[in-house]
Amino acid sequence: EEVMEGDNAYEAEGHGKQKAKKGIRFKRFPPVLNIHLKRFEFDFMRDPPEQVKVNAHFEFSKTIDLSPFAKDAGEYTLHSVVVHSGDVNAGHYVAHVRPALAVDEDKWVKFDDEVVTFCNEYSAMQENFGGVDTVINNYFLDPKDKDR
């Protein structure tokens, strides 16, 4: 939650600048939560400015607790990781899926076009925290929805 005041105050039509609070409140989260990291930005040092991919290291965990953000949200468990290699204009996607939702389960399946192979958690997560040519989408499943 951000307090808007001073030069950043909310402009209320006909009433001038008003102190206000800006933010997002969640009522609930879906059974399957997709977190998409927008890993691109404009590089204003280029002429003309252009969109470039951000390859900086970004670490994520196997679980995420959303209870501070919505009543009864609980903890979600990581189910899959989608990785993009390439740049903002072209590239290739590979998906890593963990069929069993037990947090201690280390069996993952890698989908790379028509090639489907087994891999471990390290290959699915640790090798995809960022660096050269990766963009990551995380899919979390709600613990109350274990039948998916």
Secondary structure, 3 states (H helix, E strand, C coil): CEEECHHHCEEECCCEEECEEECCCCCCCCCEEEEECCCEEEECCCCCCEEEECCCCCCCCCEEECCCCCCCCCEEEEEEEEEEEECCCCEEEEEEECCCCCCCCCCEEEEECCEEEEECHHHHCHHHCCCCCCEEEEEEECCCCCCC
